Amino acid sequence: MPTLSRGSTIKEIDEGDVMDKRKALFHSKGITYFDRKTERTFFFILTIIMLVWGIFAKLGF
């Protein structure tokens, strides 16, 4: 397989282009699909919100 100057093969670059073109959200037949990065970001934000909410609840706000 041909190799580029940085050590990446052409196939790896082609796969990277395909990954960049995928949507973060995809809705099909009533089901919404997320890519891994979007899902992790979404749940990280929810975790932070719940942490702050719990701190405020503990302080009596």
JODA-V419376 format. One record per backbone hydrogen bond with DSSP energy under -1.0 kcal/mol. CO is the residue of the C=O (numbers start at 1). NH is the residue of the N-H. Records with the same first field share a line. If there is no record, write none. Layout:
# JODA-V419376
CO=NH ; NH
This chain:
# JODA-V419376
2=10
4=7
8=4
9=13
10=14
11=15
12=16
13=17
14=18
15=19
16=20
17=21
24=35
26=33
28=31
31=28
33=26
35=39
36=40
37=41
38=42
39=43
40=44
41=45
42=46
43=47
44=48
45=49
46=50
47=51
48=52
49=53
50=54
51=55
52=56
53=57
54=58
55=59
56=61
